[in-house]
Amino acid sequence: MKRRLYTALLLLTMLLGGRAQEQHYRIWFTDKGESACSLDRPEQFLSSRALEHRQKYGIAIDSTDLPVSPSRLKRLSEEGACILATSKWLNTATVALTDTSRLSAIEHLPFVARFDRLGSPVQPAGSLVSPRKKSVETDPLSIYGDAAQQIALHNGNRLHQAGFRGEGMTIAVIDGGFLNADRNPRFDPDRIVGVHDFIDETMDFRNGDSHGSSVLSTLLVNDSNQFIGTAPQAAYWLLRSEDTATEYPAEEDYWAAALEYADSLGVDVVTSSLGYSRFDDSRYDHTWDDLDGHTTFISQAAARGVEKGLLIVVSAGNERINDWEKITVPADVAGILTVGAVGADGRPANFSGAGPTADGRVKPDVVAIGAAAATINPDGQLQLKNGTSFSAPIVAGLTACLWQALPQLSAREIISLIRQNSSQYLTPDSLLGYGIPDFYAAYRQGAAIETARTTDAPLQLAYREGSPVISVTALPAGEEYIDLRIYHAGGSLVQTHRLCEGDALDLTGLKPGIYLLSARGRQFCWTQKIQRL
């Protein structure tokens, strides 16, 4: 009996190989130390596009941008550590050790401040990893191709018609695999300008996971009358940071490395449909109290990315149907755009992760269709899928188009504009956040332009005893009412009104200042600045 047991254990060890004993650690350094690069020559570690971005938005280049010291990585390797990932922003190295007795020597190296245990990536025997990405198939959509509803819900088609389809913008997609992305019959391979795999040395397009491919399809497909993505003319970098076979903490480190890489490339928008809460080894699980935007490693990295001027869009997670219920990290970070999921009817999807954050901030920020979202599978066929994994890139693509239209604005200003033009900006909640964004309205507000046919404008401005009064004159054919939003010059929404033909709105209650009136009907959008004396 003992011999049979010994043989079974030996066979298991042979099957698992060296990984059975492999343990992962996050090594924190005391300081940046000696670098192979110089702040006087930032072109050594940032692309020309990244440098232009920093200069345009006044973002300083500092020591956190310097790569981790190669001499320190070499020293760790000499102690038996296999380098898995590094973070220049947070000054760490993520390593694997098969001989854990070497940890003591590493801990006592003069440049090591501390270490975190990240466990082993090996899936426990007899356990199963539950898939986080669920999909369903229903009838195809019919207007604006199969992606009609998820674009029209946000007036994204009007943003496209205005000439903003992502030209000149670069989007990085951080995900777990991009099966057939290089040969999908619906994909334009010229749109994919680069790839990088932070798990393996080479991106595997033939045998990799398909999740990232489905995410990518909501963005770049440009098949007229069949399927149009939200940013079909943008350029794309595909970055793999997720090991889909397991769920373990080091994946946060891979994600951070991918984000830093995206920054060094000078991408405009980063979208990621990855989030973390629970792990295969429950000792490393996060808690609700961690959802404060700065406790978890991945959230620290995302927050640093915001400081570097990146516009980061992430999914809220699909945990509301599980015991976690909340958003996942890094969706808790202030300054990034966290996207939840709704159905075509605008109701919250039952799986979409809920807010608020542990410190009481509104999350998710906005929502998009993630219940029966239209995607293209690796074979080029329509597949409707469920998940905030798909609502996030839908919003990310339209965000890139909006930034293309308003390049003078910073990433933070673009996100603020999106929130302000969402359906429940004045009454956000824990399921929809600020609501369903109207990207065309955001564009019109941001540009503060009037249509050429100003004589057709339905608003007439007059003054009664020194106070402005807005009268609604004849509405265009087919319009029953207008939605009027009044913004302060600084961009904050002050009032909203729904007005019919013949209505008059007395603005006596407005404080003195400059305001922007934005009126929207089904077929037009018109703006005008007024001054309340």
C-alpha positions as CSV (number, residue, x, y, z in Angstrom):
1,M,0.0,0.0,0.0
2,K,2.8,2.4,0.9
3,R,4.6,1.5,-2.3
4,R,1.5,2.3,-4.4
5,L,1.1,5.7,-2.5
6,Y,4.8,6.5,-3.0
7,T,4.5,5.7,-6.7
8,A,1.4,7.9,-7.1
9,L,3.1,10.8,-5.3
10,L,6.2,10.4,-7.5
11,L,4.0,10.4,-10.6
12,L,2.2,13.6,-9.5
13,T,5.5,15.3,-8.9
14,M,6.7,14.3,-12.3
15,L,3.5,15.6,-13.9
16,L,3.6,19.0,-12.1
17,G,7.4,19.3,-12.6
18,G,9.3,22.0,-10.7
19,R,6.2,24.2,-10.4
20,A,4.9,22.1,-7.5
21,Q,7.4,23.8,-5.2
22,E,7.5,27.1,-7.0
23,Q,6.5,30.0,-4.8
24,H,6.0,33.6,-5.8
25,Y,7.1,36.7,-3.9
26,R,6.9,40.5,-4.5
27,I,10.2,42.1,-3.5
28,W,10.0,45.8,-2.5
29,F,13.2,47.8,-2.9
30,T,14.5,50.4,-0.4
31,D,15.0,53.0,-3.1
32,K,15.6,53.3,-6.9
33,G,19.3,52.8,-6.6
34,E,21.7,53.0,-9.5
35,S,19.8,53.1,-12.8
36,A,21.0,52.2,-16.3
37,C,19.0,55.2,-17.6
38,S,19.0,58.9,-16.9
39,L,16.3,61.5,-16.3
40,D,18.3,63.7,-18.6
41,R,17.7,61.3,-21.4
42,P,14.0,60.2,-21.1
43,E,14.1,58.9,-24.6
44,Q,15.9,55.9,-23.1
45,F,12.8,54.6,-21.4
46,L,9.8,56.5,-22.9
47,S,8.8,56.6,-26.6
48,S,8.6,59.9,-28.5
49,R,4.8,59.6,-28.4
50,A,4.9,59.2,-24.6
51,L,7.2,62.2,-24.3
52,E,4.9,64.3,-26.4
53,H,1.9,63.2,-24.2
54,R,3.8,64.2,-21.0
55,Q,4.8,67.6,-22.5
56,K,1.3,68.4,-23.8
57,Y,-0.4,67.8,-20.5
58,G,2.3,69.1,-18.3
59,I,3.1,65.8,-16.6
60,A,6.6,65.6,-15.0
61,I,9.1,62.9,-15.7
62,D,10.6,61.8,-12.4
63,S,12.5,58.9,-10.7
64,T,9.4,56.7,-10.7
65,D,9.7,56.5,-14.5
66,L,13.2,55.0,-14.3
67,P,13.4,51.3,-14.9
68,V,14.3,49.0,-12.0
69,S,18.0,48.7,-11.6
70,P,19.4,45.8,-13.8
71,S,22.1,45.2,-11.2
72,R,19.5,44.5,-8.5
73,L,17.7,42.1,-10.8
74,K,20.9,40.3,-11.6
75,R,21.7,40.0,-7.9
76,L,18.2,38.5,-7.3
77,S,18.8,36.0,-10.1
78,E,22.2,35.0,-8.5
79,E,20.2,34.1,-5.4
80,G,18.1,31.7,-7.4
81,A,15.2,34.0,-8.1
82,C,13.4,33.9,-11.5
83,I,12.3,37.4,-12.4
84,L,8.6,37.3,-13.4
85,A,7.7,41.0,-13.5
86,T,9.0,44.4,-12.4
87,S,7.2,47.7,-11.5
88,K,9.3,50.8,-11.9
89,W,6.4,53.0,-10.6
90,L,6.1,51.0,-7.3
91,N,9.8,49.9,-7.2
92,T,9.3,46.1,-7.0
93,A,10.3,42.9,-8.6
94,T,8.0,39.8,-8.7
95,V,10.0,36.6,-8.5
96,A,9.6,32.8,-8.4
97,L,11.7,30.6,-6.1
98,T,11.8,26.8,-6.3
99,D,14.3,26.7,-3.4
100,T,12.5,28.8,-0.8
101,S,15.5,28.5,1.6
102,R,17.0,31.3,-0.6
103,L,14.4,33.7,0.6
104,S,16.3,34.5,3.8
105,A,19.4,35.6,1.8
106,I,17.2,37.7,-0.5
107,E,15.5,39.3,2.4
108,H,18.8,40.4,3.9
109,L,20.1,42.0,0.7
110,P,20.9,45.7,1.4
111,F,18.5,47.0,-1.2
112,V,15.5,44.9,-0.1
113,A,13.0,46.6,2.1
114,R,10.4,43.8,2.5
115,F,8.6,41.1,0.6
116,D,5.0,39.9,0.1
117,R,4.2,36.2,-0.2
118,L,2.1,35.6,-3.3
119,G,1.7,31.9,-3.1
120,S,2.0,29.3,-5.8
121,P,0.2,29.4,-9.1
122,V,-0.3,25.7,-9.2
123,Q,-4.0,24.8,-9.0
124,P,-4.7,22.6,-5.9
125,A,-5.4,19.0,-6.8
126,G,-9.0,18.2,-7.2
127,S,-10.2,21.8,-7.4
128,L,-11.7,23.5,-10.3
129,V,-11.3,27.1,-11.3
130,S,-14.7,28.7,-11.9
131,P,-14.9,30.8,-15.1
132,R,-15.4,34.4,-14.4
133,K,-16.5,35.2,-18.0
134,K,-19.9,33.9,-18.9
135,S,-21.6,34.1,-22.2
136,V,-25.0,33.6,-23.7
137,E,-26.3,33.6,-27.3
138,T,-29.5,35.3,-28.5
139,D,-30.9,36.7,-31.7
140,P,-28.5,39.1,-33.6
141,L,-29.1,42.8,-33.7
142,S,-30.2,44.5,-36.8
143,I,-29.4,48.3,-36.8
144,Y,-25.9,49.7,-37.3
145,G,-24.8,46.1,-37.7
146,D,-25.0,43.7,-34.9
147,A,-23.4,46.2,-32.5
148,A,-26.3,48.7,-33.1
149,Q,-27.7,48.8,-29.6
150,Q,-24.5,49.1,-27.7
151,I,-23.4,52.1,-29.7
152,A,-26.8,53.9,-30.2
153,L,-27.4,53.7,-26.4
154,H,-24.6,56.2,-26.0
155,N,-25.2,58.3,-29.1
156,G,-21.9,56.9,-30.3
157,N,-23.2,56.6,-33.9
158,R,-23.6,60.4,-33.9
159,L,-20.1,60.9,-32.6
160,H,-18.9,58.7,-35.5
161,Q,-21.0,60.6,-38.0
162,A,-19.4,63.8,-36.7
163,G,-16.1,62.3,-38.0
164,F,-14.6,60.8,-34.8
165,R,-13.9,57.1,-35.2
166,G,-10.6,56.9,-33.3
167,E,-8.2,58.1,-36.0
168,G,-4.8,58.9,-34.5
169,M,-5.7,57.4,-31.2
170,T,-3.9,54.4,-29.7
171,I,-5.6,52.0,-27.3
172,A,-3.9,49.3,-25.2
173,V,-6.0,46.3,-24.3
174,I,-4.8,44.4,-21.3
175,D,-6.3,40.9,-21.1
176,G,-5.8,37.2,-20.8
177,G,-5.4,36.1,-24.4
178,F,-6.2,37.0,-28.0
179,L,-7.0,33.8,-29.9
180,N,-6.9,34.3,-33.7
181,A,-6.6,38.1,-33.4
182,D,-4.0,38.0,-36.2
183,R,-6.3,36.1,-38.6
184,N,-9.9,36.8,-37.5
185,P,-11.8,37.4,-40.8
186,R,-13.6,40.4,-39.3
187,F,-10.4,42.0,-37.9
188,D,-8.2,44.4,-39.8
189,P,-4.7,43.3,-38.8
190,D,-3.3,46.7,-39.7
191,R,-5.1,48.1,-36.7
192,I,-3.0,45.9,-34.4
193,V,0.3,47.8,-34.2
194,G,2.0,45.7,-31.5
195,V,1.7,42.9,-29.0
196,H,3.5,41.9,-25.7
197,D,3.0,38.9,-23.5
198,F,3.9,39.4,-19.8
199,I,3.2,35.7,-19.0
200,D,5.1,33.9,-21.8
201,E,7.8,35.1,-24.1
202,T,5.7,35.1,-27.2
203,M,2.0,35.9,-27.7
204,D,0.2,32.7,-28.8
205,F,-2.5,33.6,-31.2
206,R,-3.3,30.0,-32.2
207,N,-3.8,28.4,-28.7
208,G,-4.3,31.3,-26.4
209,D,-7.4,32.3,-24.5
210,S,-10.2,33.9,-26.5
211,H,-11.5,36.4,-23.9
212,G,-9.3,39.3,-25.1
213,S,-10.3,38.6,-28.7
214,S,-14.0,39.1,-27.8
215,V,-13.1,42.3,-25.9
216,L,-11.1,43.6,-28.8
217,S,-13.9,42.9,-31.3
218,T,-16.2,45.4,-29.6
219,L,-13.6,48.1,-30.4
220,L,-11.9,47.5,-33.8
221,V,-14.3,45.6,-36.1
222,N,-15.3,47.7,-39.1
223,D,-17.5,45.5,-41.2
224,S,-20.1,47.7,-42.8
225,N,-23.7,46.6,-42.2
226,Q,-22.5,43.7,-40.2
227,F,-20.6,44.9,-37.1
228,I,-19.0,48.3,-36.2
229,G,-16.9,48.6,-33.1
230,T,-16.8,51.7,-31.0
231,A,-13.3,52.9,-32.2
232,P,-12.8,51.2,-35.6
233,Q,-10.1,53.6,-36.8
234,A,-7.9,53.5,-33.7
235,A,-4.6,51.6,-33.4
236,Y,-4.3,48.8,-30.9
237,W,-1.6,47.3,-28.6
238,L,-2.5,43.8,-27.3
239,L,-1.0,43.1,-23.9
240,R,-1.5,39.8,-22.1
241,S,-1.1,39.9,-18.3
242,E,-3.6,37.2,-17.2
243,D,-2.9,33.5,-16.7
244,T,-6.4,32.2,-17.3
245,A,-5.6,28.7,-15.9
246,T,-5.3,29.9,-12.4
247,E,-6.1,32.9,-10.2
248,Y,-3.2,34.1,-8.0
249,P,-1.8,37.4,-6.7
250,A,1.2,37.7,-9.0
251,E,-1.2,38.5,-11.9
252,E,-1.7,41.9,-10.3
253,D,2.0,42.4,-10.8
254,Y,1.8,41.3,-14.4
255,W,-1.0,43.8,-14.9
256,A,1.0,46.6,-13.4
257,A,3.9,45.8,-15.7
258,A,1.6,45.9,-18.7
259,L,0.2,49.3,-17.6
260,E,3.7,50.7,-17.3
261,Y,4.6,49.3,-20.7
262,A,1.5,51.0,-22.2
263,D,2.6,54.3,-20.6
264,S,6.0,54.0,-22.1
265,L,4.5,53.5,-25.5
266,G,2.5,56.7,-25.2
267,V,-0.9,55.1,-25.7
268,D,-3.9,57.3,-25.2
269,V,-6.5,54.9,-23.6
270,V,-6.0,51.7,-21.7
271,T,-8.9,49.3,-21.4
272,S,-8.8,46.2,-19.2
273,S,-11.5,43.7,-18.4
274,L,-9.6,42.0,-15.6
275,G,-10.3,42.4,-11.9
276,Y,-9.3,40.6,-8.7
277,S,-11.0,39.8,-5.4
278,R,-10.6,36.1,-4.5
279,F,-7.8,33.8,-5.4
280,D,-7.3,30.0,-5.7
281,D,-5.5,30.1,-2.4
282,S,-8.0,31.9,0.0
283,R,-5.1,33.1,2.2
284,Y,-4.5,35.9,-0.3
285,D,-8.1,37.0,-0.8
286,H,-8.8,40.7,-0.7
287,T,-11.5,42.1,1.6
288,W,-14.1,44.8,1.1
289,D,-12.1,47.1,3.3
290,D,-9.3,46.9,0.6
291,L,-11.6,48.7,-1.9
292,D,-10.2,52.2,-1.0
293,G,-8.3,52.8,-4.2
294,H,-4.8,52.5,-2.7
295,T,-4.5,49.3,-0.6
296,T,-4.0,46.6,-3.2
297,F,-1.0,46.4,-5.4
298,I,-2.9,46.6,-8.6
299,S,-4.8,49.7,-7.4
300,Q,-1.6,51.4,-6.4
301,A,-0.3,50.8,-9.9
302,A,-3.5,52.1,-11.5
303,A,-3.5,55.2,-9.3
304,R,0.1,55.9,-10.4
305,G,-1.1,55.5,-14.0
306,V,-3.7,58.2,-13.5
307,E,-0.9,60.5,-12.2
308,K,1.0,59.8,-15.4
309,G,-1.9,61.0,-17.5
310,L,-3.2,57.7,-18.7
311,L,-6.9,57.4,-19.4
312,I,-7.8,54.0,-17.9
313,V,-11.1,52.2,-18.4
314,V,-11.7,49.0,-16.4
315,S,-14.6,46.7,-15.8
316,A,-16.5,46.7,-12.6
317,G,-16.5,42.9,-12.3
318,N,-19.2,40.3,-12.4
319,E,-19.4,39.5,-8.7
320,R,-22.8,40.7,-7.6
321,I,-24.2,37.2,-8.1
322,N,-21.5,35.8,-5.9
323,D,-20.8,36.3,-2.2
324,W,-18.2,39.0,-3.0
325,E,-21.0,41.2,-4.6
326,K,-18.8,44.3,-4.9
327,I,-16.6,45.8,-7.6
328,T,-13.2,44.2,-8.0
329,V,-9.8,45.9,-8.0
330,P,-8.5,48.0,-9.6
331,A,-12.1,49.3,-10.2
332,D,-11.9,51.1,-6.9
333,V,-9.3,53.7,-8.0
334,A,-10.3,57.3,-8.2
335,G,-9.5,58.9,-11.5
336,I,-10.1,55.8,-13.7
337,L,-13.4,55.1,-15.5
338,T,-15.0,52.1,-14.0
339,V,-17.8,50.6,-16.1
340,G,-20.7,48.4,-15.0
341,A,-23.2,46.5,-17.1
342,V,-26.8,47.0,-18.1
343,G,-29.1,45.3,-20.6
344,A,-30.5,47.0,-23.7
345,D,-33.4,48.2,-21.6
346,G,-30.9,50.2,-19.4
347,R,-31.6,48.1,-16.3
348,P,-28.6,46.9,-14.2
349,A,-27.3,43.5,-15.1
350,N,-27.7,41.1,-12.2
351,F,-24.0,40.2,-12.2
352,S,-22.5,43.7,-12.4
353,G,-20.3,44.5,-9.4
354,A,-21.7,47.1,-7.0
355,G,-20.2,50.1,-5.3
356,P,-19.5,52.2,-3.5
357,T,-15.8,52.0,-2.6
358,A,-14.7,51.4,1.0
359,D,-14.2,55.1,1.5
360,G,-17.7,56.0,0.1
361,R,-16.9,57.1,-3.4
362,V,-19.3,56.5,-6.4
363,K,-18.4,53.3,-8.3
364,P,-19.0,52.2,-10.9
365,D,-18.7,55.5,-12.7
366,V,-20.9,54.7,-15.7
367,V,-22.6,51.7,-17.4
368,A,-22.9,50.2,-20.9
369,I,-24.5,47.1,-22.4
370,G,-22.9,44.1,-20.9
371,A,-25.9,41.8,-20.8
372,A,-26.1,40.2,-24.3
373,A,-23.3,42.4,-25.6
374,A,-22.5,41.9,-29.3
375,T,-19.0,40.4,-29.9
376,I,-17.2,38.6,-32.6
377,N,-15.8,35.3,-31.7
378,P,-12.3,34.0,-32.9
379,D,-14.0,32.4,-35.9
380,G,-15.5,35.7,-37.1
381,Q,-19.0,34.9,-36.0
382,L,-21.5,36.9,-33.9
383,Q,-21.7,35.9,-30.3
384,L,-23.7,37.7,-27.6
385,K,-22.0,37.6,-24.3
386,N,-22.6,38.7,-20.7
387,G,-20.1,40.5,-18.6
388,T,-18.7,43.9,-17.6
389,S,-15.7,42.6,-19.7
390,F,-17.6,43.9,-22.7
391,S,-19.3,47.0,-21.4
392,A,-15.8,48.4,-20.4
393,P,-14.3,48.3,-24.0
394,I,-17.5,49.6,-25.5
395,V,-17.1,52.7,-23.3
396,A,-13.3,52.8,-23.9
397,G,-13.7,53.0,-27.6
398,L,-16.2,55.8,-27.5
399,T,-13.9,57.5,-24.9
400,A,-11.0,57.4,-27.4
401,C,-13.3,58.9,-30.1
402,L,-14.3,61.7,-27.7
403,W,-10.7,62.4,-26.8
404,Q,-9.9,62.5,-30.5
405,A,-12.6,65.2,-30.9
406,L,-11.4,67.2,-27.8
407,P,-7.6,66.8,-27.7
408,Q,-7.1,69.9,-25.8
409,L,-8.6,68.3,-22.7
410,S,-6.7,66.1,-20.2
411,A,-7.7,62.5,-19.3
412,R,-9.3,63.7,-16.1
413,E,-11.3,66.3,-17.9
414,I,-12.5,63.8,-20.5
415,I,-13.7,61.4,-17.7
416,S,-15.4,64.3,-15.9
417,L,-17.2,65.3,-19.1
418,I,-18.4,61.7,-19.6
419,R,-19.8,61.6,-16.0
420,Q,-21.5,65.0,-16.4
421,N,-23.3,63.8,-19.5
422,S,-24.6,60.5,-18.0
423,S,-28.2,59.8,-17.3
424,Q,-28.2,60.1,-13.5
425,Y,-25.3,62.5,-12.9
426,L,-27.2,64.3,-10.2
427,T,-28.4,61.2,-8.4
428,P,-25.7,58.5,-8.8
429,D,-26.2,55.1,-7.1
430,S,-24.2,52.0,-6.3
431,L,-25.4,50.0,-9.4
432,L,-25.4,52.4,-12.3
433,G,-23.0,55.1,-10.9
434,Y,-23.6,58.3,-12.8
435,G,-25.6,56.3,-15.4
436,I,-25.6,55.7,-19.1
437,P,-23.2,58.3,-20.8
438,D,-24.2,60.2,-23.9
439,F,-21.0,60.7,-25.8
440,Y,-22.4,63.0,-28.4
441,A,-23.7,65.3,-25.7
442,A,-20.3,65.2,-24.0
443,Y,-18.7,66.2,-27.3
444,R,-21.1,69.0,-27.9
445,Q,-20.6,70.3,-24.4
446,G,-16.8,70.0,-24.6
447,A,-16.6,71.7,-28.0
448,A,-19.2,74.3,-27.0
449,I,-20.2,74.7,-30.7
450,E,-23.5,75.6,-32.3
451,T,-25.1,73.9,-35.3
452,A,-24.9,75.8,-38.6
453,R,-28.7,76.2,-38.6
454,T,-28.9,78.5,-35.6
455,T,-32.2,79.9,-36.9
456,D,-33.8,76.5,-36.1
457,A,-32.7,76.7,-32.5
458,P,-35.8,76.2,-30.3
459,L,-34.7,78.4,-27.4
460,Q,-35.2,82.1,-27.1
461,L,-33.3,84.1,-24.5
462,A,-34.9,87.2,-23.0
463,Y,-34.6,89.1,-19.7
464,R,-37.4,89.9,-17.3
465,E,-36.5,92.4,-14.6
466,G,-32.8,91.6,-15.1
467,S,-33.3,87.8,-14.8
468,P,-32.8,85.5,-17.8
469,V,-35.9,83.7,-19.1
470,I,-35.7,80.8,-21.6
471,S,-38.7,80.4,-23.9
472,V,-39.2,77.4,-26.1
473,T,-40.3,78.5,-29.5
474,A,-41.5,76.2,-32.4
475,L,-39.8,72.8,-32.2
476,P,-38.6,71.1,-35.3
477,A,-40.9,68.5,-36.9
478,G,-41.0,65.3,-35.0
479,E,-39.8,66.8,-31.7
480,E,-42.2,66.7,-28.8
481,Y,-39.8,68.2,-26.2
482,I,-36.2,69.1,-25.5
483,D,-33.9,68.2,-22.7
484,L,-32.2,71.3,-21.4
485,R,-29.0,71.1,-19.3
486,I,-27.4,74.1,-17.7
487,Y,-23.7,73.9,-17.0
488,H,-21.5,76.3,-15.1
489,A,-18.5,77.6,-17.0
490,G,-16.3,75.3,-15.1
491,G,-18.1,72.3,-16.5
492,S,-20.3,71.2,-13.6
493,L,-24.0,70.4,-14.3
494,V,-26.3,72.8,-12.4
495,Q,-29.8,72.1,-13.6
496,T,-31.7,69.8,-15.9
497,H,-35.2,70.5,-17.4
498,R,-37.5,68.8,-19.9
499,L,-39.4,71.5,-21.8
500,C,-42.2,71.4,-24.4
501,E,-43.1,74.0,-27.0
502,G,-44.4,77.2,-25.5
503,D,-42.8,76.6,-22.1
504,A,-40.9,79.4,-20.3
505,L,-38.2,78.8,-17.8
506,D,-37.3,81.6,-15.3
507,L,-33.7,81.3,-14.2
508,T,-33.9,83.7,-11.3
509,G,-32.4,81.1,-9.0
510,L,-29.1,81.0,-10.9
511,K,-26.2,82.6,-9.1
512,P,-24.3,85.3,-11.0
513,G,-21.8,83.8,-13.5
514,I,-21.3,82.4,-16.9
515,Y,-23.3,79.3,-18.0
516,L,-23.6,77.0,-20.9
517,L,-27.1,76.0,-22.1
518,S,-27.2,72.6,-23.9
519,A,-30.5,71.7,-25.5
520,R,-31.0,68.2,-27.1
521,G,-33.8,66.7,-29.1
522,R,-33.8,63.6,-31.2
523,Q,-32.4,65.2,-34.3
524,F,-30.3,68.2,-33.0
525,C,-28.1,69.5,-30.3
526,W,-27.7,73.2,-29.7
527,T,-25.6,75.2,-27.2
528,Q,-25.4,78.8,-26.1
529,K,-23.4,80.7,-23.4
530,I,-25.3,83.1,-21.2
531,Q,-24.1,85.4,-18.4
532,R,-26.2,85.8,-15.2
533,L,-25.5,89.2,-13.8
